[in-house]
Amino acid sequence: MRPGLSALLWGALLLACHPGVAGRGVPRHYAQAFDSATASCRTRPALCARMAGEEAVVPPAAQRMAEFGASVAAVAHVLEAPDRARIERELTECAGLARSEVLERYMEGRPPTPEECHEKGNFGGRYRTRAMFLGEEMHRVALACAESRLKVLRPGGFSVEPRYTYNQQTRKWEFMSAEKEAMLLDEGCFGELRGTIKPDIVIHSGNPLLAQAVYDFKFPCVRIYEGHWCKYTNGPHQGLMQDAVYYDALLVKPLRILPRIGVMP
């Protein structure tokens, strides 16, 4: 996302959704996590907020499979094990490099203490916890690293932070182009992005709707192994887990990428 767009969106919105909304506090596991603001709907309440009278828009996965139809499943090529292993090795390295680089830049190379993770202040020009700031920075570095490496491994066969929207008329998930997303953000049409999802990395063979693998970077602050999927507490996906919504949209089980640990379900 362009820096100008990011600033505009942050200026217009308050932290919310994953998991919580502005004015209701930050859950304990979130306060201890680096998990990036850009990686989840908590940074974009306008995208998650439920309008009065609006119904949840996410159908069950089984229904989604039927709507996609057998033809779509047949078109999507299976990601071969050697290719998957190479991709996941590169993404794991990117996660580790991102953590090391950001800690070196802001923490003199050491991990923050639990107290420092919880500390609130003006970090990066916005009032938030140190964990949120460091997580966003790590996420930004990891995504840039992933894009550069995947361009070599899979030119034309991946998307970084693609956005998907659910069309209630057709009852299908659709891919939103980066151009349309940028236009909506520039024009302040945040309501049209409500309920959309934006995984970190989607592997495909040219069509972002035919996912072969889906990954999200997670950067825990206090404990490396605690990089959980979020639970939506507001909006169209209220009560659902982030990975369940990703699966419903893309019909591929999403995986987490954690520094040092690697791939986790």
C-alpha positions as CSV (number, residue, x, y, z in Angstrom):
1,M,0.0,0.0,0.0
2,R,1.4,3.5,-0.9
3,P,2.6,5.5,2.1
4,G,0.1,8.3,1.4
5,L,-2.8,5.9,1.4
6,S,-1.6,4.3,4.6
7,A,-1.4,7.7,6.3
8,L,-4.8,8.7,5.0
9,L,-6.4,5.5,6.3
10,W,-4.8,5.7,9.7
11,G,-5.8,9.3,10.0
12,A,-9.4,8.5,9.2
13,L,-9.8,5.3,11.3
14,L,-9.2,4.1,14.8
15,L,-7.7,0.8,15.8
16,A,-10.4,-1.9,16.0
17,C,-11.6,-5.4,15.2
18,H,-8.8,-7.9,15.6
19,P,-9.8,-8.5,18.3
20,G,-11.6,-5.5,19.7
21,V,-12.9,-2.1,18.8
22,A,-11.9,1.4,19.7
23,G,-12.8,2.4,23.2
24,R,-13.1,-1.2,24.4
25,G,-9.4,-1.8,25.2
26,V,-6.8,-4.1,23.8
27,P,-7.0,-7.8,24.6
28,R,-4.1,-9.3,26.6
29,H,-2.6,-11.4,23.8
30,Y,-2.8,-8.5,21.4
31,A,-0.9,-6.2,23.8
32,Q,1.9,-8.8,23.9
33,A,2.1,-9.3,20.2
34,F,4.0,-7.7,17.4
35,D,1.4,-9.0,15.0
36,S,1.3,-6.3,12.3
37,A,-1.4,-3.7,12.1
38,T,-1.5,-4.1,8.4
39,A,-2.1,-7.8,8.6
40,S,-5.5,-7.8,10.3
41,C,-8.7,-5.9,10.3
42,R,-8.0,-4.4,13.7
43,T,-6.2,-1.6,11.9
44,R,-9.2,-0.8,9.6
45,P,-12.4,-0.6,11.7
46,A,-14.3,0.8,8.7
47,L,-13.6,-2.4,6.8
48,C,-15.0,-4.5,9.7
49,A,-17.7,-2.4,11.2
50,R,-21.3,-3.7,10.9
51,M,-23.8,-1.3,9.6
52,A,-27.3,-1.2,11.3
53,G,-29.4,-4.1,10.1
54,E,-26.6,-5.6,8.1
55,E,-26.3,-9.4,8.1
56,A,-23.1,-11.4,8.2
57,V,-21.9,-11.9,4.6
58,V,-19.7,-15.0,5.0
59,P,-21.4,-18.2,4.0
60,P,-20.3,-21.6,5.4
61,A,-17.3,-23.1,3.7
62,A,-19.3,-26.0,2.3
63,Q,-21.7,-23.6,0.6
64,R,-18.7,-21.7,-0.8
65,M,-17.3,-24.8,-2.3
66,A,-20.6,-25.5,-4.0
67,E,-20.7,-22.0,-5.3
68,F,-17.3,-22.2,-6.7
69,G,-18.2,-25.4,-8.5
70,A,-16.1,-28.3,-9.6
71,S,-14.7,-26.5,-12.6
72,V,-12.9,-24.0,-10.4
73,A,-11.4,-26.7,-8.3
74,A,-10.2,-28.5,-11.4
75,V,-8.5,-25.4,-12.8
76,A,-6.5,-24.6,-9.6
77,H,-3.2,-26.5,-9.9
78,V,-1.9,-28.2,-6.8
79,L,1.3,-26.7,-5.4
80,E,4.0,-29.4,-5.6
81,A,5.7,-30.3,-2.3
82,P,9.2,-29.1,-3.5
83,D,7.8,-25.7,-4.6
84,R,5.9,-25.3,-1.3
85,A,9.0,-26.2,0.7
86,R,11.1,-23.6,-1.2
87,I,8.4,-20.9,-0.7
88,E,8.0,-21.6,3.0
89,R,11.8,-21.6,3.5
90,E,12.1,-18.2,1.9
91,L,9.1,-16.8,3.9
92,T,10.5,-18.1,7.1
93,E,13.8,-16.4,6.4
94,C,12.0,-13.2,5.6
95,A,10.2,-13.3,9.0
96,G,13.5,-13.9,10.8
97,L,15.3,-11.1,8.9
98,A,12.4,-8.7,9.6
99,R,12.4,-9.3,13.3
100,S,16.2,-9.0,13.5
101,E,16.3,-5.8,11.4
102,V,13.6,-4.0,13.3
103,L,14.9,-5.0,16.8
104,E,18.4,-3.8,15.7
105,R,16.9,-0.5,14.5
106,Y,14.6,0.2,17.5
107,M,15.7,-2.0,20.4
108,E,19.5,-2.1,20.0
109,G,19.2,-5.7,18.8
110,R,17.5,-7.1,21.9
111,P,13.9,-8.3,22.3
112,P,11.6,-6.0,24.4
113,T,10.6,-6.9,27.9
114,P,6.9,-7.6,28.6
115,E,6.6,-4.2,30.1
116,E,8.1,-2.6,27.0
117,C,5.7,-4.5,24.8
118,H,2.7,-3.2,26.8
119,E,4.1,0.4,26.9
120,K,1.8,2.9,25.2
121,G,3.1,6.1,23.7
122,N,3.7,8.0,20.4
123,F,5.5,5.3,18.4
124,G,6.0,6.0,14.7
125,G,3.8,9.1,14.9
126,R,0.7,7.4,16.4
127,Y,-0.4,6.6,19.9
128,R,-0.3,2.9,20.4
129,T,1.6,0.1,22.1
130,R,5.3,-0.5,21.3
131,A,4.3,-4.1,20.3
132,M,1.9,-2.7,17.7
133,F,4.5,-0.4,16.3
134,L,7.3,-3.0,16.1
135,G,4.9,-5.5,14.6
136,E,3.9,-3.1,11.8
137,E,7.6,-2.4,11.1
138,M,8.4,-6.1,11.1
139,H,5.5,-6.8,8.8
140,R,6.5,-4.1,6.4
141,V,10.1,-5.5,6.1
142,A,8.8,-9.1,5.8
143,L,6.5,-8.3,3.0
144,A,9.1,-6.4,1.0
145,C,11.5,-9.4,1.5
146,A,8.8,-11.9,0.5
147,E,8.0,-9.9,-2.7
148,S,11.6,-9.7,-3.8
149,R,12.2,-13.4,-3.2
150,L,8.9,-14.6,-4.7
151,K,9.6,-12.6,-7.9
152,V,12.5,-15.0,-8.4
153,L,10.8,-18.2,-7.4
154,R,7.3,-17.6,-8.9
155,P,7.2,-14.6,-11.3
156,G,3.5,-13.9,-11.8
157,G,2.4,-16.7,-9.5
158,F,1.8,-14.8,-6.2
159,S,0.2,-11.7,-4.7
160,V,1.3,-9.6,-1.7
161,E,-1.6,-8.4,0.4
162,P,-4.3,-9.0,-2.2
163,R,-7.8,-7.8,-1.2
164,Y,-10.9,-9.9,-1.6
165,T,-14.5,-8.8,-1.2
166,Y,-17.7,-10.8,-0.9
167,N,-20.4,-9.9,-3.4
168,Q,-23.7,-10.4,-1.7
169,Q,-25.6,-10.4,-5.0
170,T,-23.6,-13.2,-6.6
171,R,-22.8,-14.8,-3.2
172,K,-19.2,-15.2,-4.3
173,W,-15.8,-13.8,-3.2
174,E,-14.1,-11.5,-5.7
175,F,-10.6,-10.2,-6.1
176,M,-10.3,-6.5,-5.8
177,S,-7.6,-4.9,-8.0
178,A,-4.9,-2.7,-6.3
179,E,-6.1,0.2,-8.5
180,K,-9.7,-0.1,-7.3
181,E,-8.5,-0.4,-3.7
182,A,-6.3,2.7,-4.1
183,M,-9.2,4.6,-5.6
184,L,-11.5,3.8,-2.8
185,L,-9.0,4.7,-0.2
186,D,-8.1,8.0,-2.0
187,E,-11.8,8.9,-2.1
188,G,-12.4,7.9,1.5
189,C,-14.9,5.2,0.6
190,F,-14.0,3.0,3.5
191,G,-17.5,1.6,3.8
192,E,-17.0,-0.2,0.4
193,L,-14.1,-2.1,2.0
194,R,-16.1,-3.3,4.9
195,G,-15.8,-7.0,5.4
196,T,-13.0,-7.4,2.9
197,I,-10.0,-9.6,3.7
198,K,-6.4,-9.1,2.9
199,P,-4.0,-12.1,3.5
200,D,-0.3,-11.3,3.5
201,I,0.8,-13.8,0.8
202,V,-1.4,-15.7,-1.7
203,I,0.3,-18.3,-4.0
204,H,-1.4,-19.0,-7.3
205,S,-0.7,-19.8,-10.9
206,G,-1.9,-16.4,-12.2
207,N,-5.4,-16.0,-10.9
208,P,-5.5,-14.7,-7.3
209,L,-9.0,-16.3,-6.8
210,L,-7.5,-19.8,-7.4
211,A,-5.2,-19.9,-4.4
212,Q,-2.7,-22.7,-4.0
213,A,-1.4,-21.5,-0.6
214,V,-2.2,-18.6,1.8
215,Y,0.2,-17.3,4.4
216,D,0.1,-14.6,7.1
217,F,3.2,-13.3,9.0
218,K,2.8,-13.2,12.8
219,F,5.3,-11.5,15.0
220,P,4.7,-12.3,18.7
221,C,6.3,-9.8,21.1
222,V,6.9,-11.6,24.4
223,R,6.8,-15.3,23.4
224,I,7.9,-16.4,19.9
225,Y,5.5,-19.2,19.7
226,E,2.4,-17.1,20.5
227,G,1.4,-15.7,17.1
228,H,-2.3,-16.7,17.0
229,W,-5.0,-16.1,14.5
230,C,-7.3,-13.3,15.5
231,K,-11.0,-13.6,16.3
232,Y,-13.3,-11.0,14.8
233,T,-15.3,-9.3,17.5
234,N,-17.1,-6.9,15.2
235,G,-18.4,-6.6,11.6
236,P,-19.6,-9.1,9.1
237,H,-17.2,-11.8,10.4
238,Q,-18.1,-11.3,14.0
239,G,-17.3,-14.4,16.1
240,L,-15.2,-16.1,13.4
241,M,-11.5,-16.8,13.4
242,Q,-9.3,-15.0,10.9
243,D,-8.0,-18.3,9.4
244,A,-11.6,-19.6,9.0
245,V,-12.6,-16.6,7.0
246,Y,-9.5,-16.9,4.8
247,Y,-10.4,-20.5,4.2
248,D,-14.0,-19.7,3.4
249,A,-12.9,-17.2,0.8
250,L,-10.0,-19.0,-0.8
251,L,-10.7,-22.7,-0.1
252,V,-7.1,-23.2,1.0
253,K,-6.1,-23.8,4.7
254,P,-4.0,-20.7,5.6
255,L,-0.8,-21.0,7.4
256,R,1.1,-18.7,9.8
257,I,4.8,-17.8,9.3
258,L,6.6,-17.1,12.6
259,P,10.3,-16.0,12.9
260,R,12.6,-18.8,14.0
261,I,9.7,-21.2,14.2
262,G,8.6,-21.2,10.6
263,V,5.3,-22.5,9.3
264,M,2.4,-23.2,11.7
265,P,-1.3,-23.9,11.1
